[in-house]
Amino acid sequence: MANLYCTATNTGKGFFTHQDRNDFYLSGHPGGVWAVGDNSKGSAWISRVNGTSKIKVEAQAIVDAQIATDEAAWNALPAEQKAYIPPPGPDPLP
């Protein structure tokens, strides 16, 4: 399955719809990165949400950087807070 990649800010309700999910593959990742099915409806969704297209290596670099930032923040937490917040982990793009 081929995917397109973009960065876009999730604006909440209506950012993606049930129909969107039926029309194309869609998954969100850290750093505001979205993997989108490579078809005309997926491309239209990227335009609709004002997404910025990325190639896979650019998108993965954004995801990796966000995870590194999140891991550093988690590592800085006191031990008693870590018990309630799961550590961030790797998130490879499809």
C-alpha positions as CSV (number, residue, x, y, z in Angstrom):
1,M,0.0,0.0,0.0
2,A,1.4,3.3,-1.0
3,N,1.0,6.3,1.3
4,L,1.4,10.0,1.1
5,Y,2.8,11.9,4.1
6,C,2.0,15.3,5.4
7,T,2.1,17.5,8.4
8,A,-1.2,19.1,9.5
9,T,-2.7,20.4,12.7
10,N,-5.6,18.4,14.1
11,T,-8.3,21.0,14.5
12,G,-10.7,18.7,16.3
13,K,-14.2,17.7,15.2
14,G,-14.4,17.5,11.5
15,F,-10.7,17.3,10.9
16,F,-11.3,13.9,9.5
17,T,-14.7,12.2,9.1
18,H,-16.0,8.7,9.1
19,Q,-16.4,9.0,5.4
20,D,-12.7,10.0,5.1
21,R,-11.7,6.9,7.0
22,N,-13.8,4.8,4.6
23,D,-12.3,6.5,1.5
24,F,-8.6,6.2,2.3
25,Y,-6.1,5.0,4.8
26,L,-5.3,7.6,7.5
27,S,-3.1,7.4,10.6
28,G,-1.8,10.1,12.9
29,H,1.7,10.2,14.4
30,P,3.7,12.4,16.8
31,G,4.7,15.8,15.5
32,G,1.5,16.3,13.6
33,V,2.5,13.8,10.9
34,W,-0.2,12.0,9.0
35,A,0.1,8.9,6.7
36,V,-2.6,9.1,4.1
37,G,-3.6,6.6,1.4
38,D,-2.3,7.5,-2.0
39,N,-5.5,8.1,-3.9
40,S,-7.4,11.1,-5.1
41,K,-9.5,11.4,-2.0
42,G,-6.4,11.2,0.2
43,S,-4.8,14.0,-1.8
44,A,-8.0,16.1,-1.5
45,W,-8.0,15.6,2.3
46,I,-4.4,16.9,2.6
47,S,-5.5,20.0,0.7
48,R,-8.7,20.4,2.7
49,V,-6.8,20.4,6.0
50,N,-4.0,22.6,4.7
51,G,-1.5,19.9,5.0
52,T,2.1,20.3,4.0
53,S,3.3,17.3,1.9
54,K,6.4,15.5,3.0
55,I,8.4,12.6,1.7
56,K,8.6,9.5,4.0
57,V,12.1,10.3,5.3
58,E,11.2,13.9,6.1
59,A,8.0,12.7,7.9
60,Q,9.9,10.0,9.8
61,A,12.5,12.6,10.9
62,I,9.7,14.8,12.3
63,V,8.2,11.8,14.2
64,D,11.6,10.8,15.5
65,A,12.4,14.3,16.7
66,Q,9.1,14.6,18.5
67,I,9.6,11.3,20.2
68,A,13.1,12.3,21.3
69,T,11.6,15.5,22.8
70,D,8.9,13.6,24.5
71,E,11.3,11.0,25.9
72,A,13.6,13.8,27.3
73,A,10.6,15.4,29.0
74,W,9.5,12.1,30.4
75,N,13.0,11.3,31.6
76,A,13.1,14.6,33.5
77,L,9.9,13.8,35.5
78,P,10.2,12.7,39.1
79,A,9.8,9.0,39.7
80,E,6.4,9.4,41.3
81,Q,5.0,11.0,38.2
82,K,6.5,8.4,35.9
83,A,4.3,5.8,37.5
84,Y,1.2,7.4,36.0
85,I,2.5,8.4,32.6
86,P,3.7,5.8,30.1
87,P,7.0,6.5,28.4
88,P,6.9,7.5,24.7
89,G,8.1,4.9,22.3
90,P,9.1,4.4,18.7
91,D,6.5,5.1,16.0
92,P,7.6,3.9,12.6
93,L,5.5,5.2,9.7
94,P,3.7,2.6,7.6
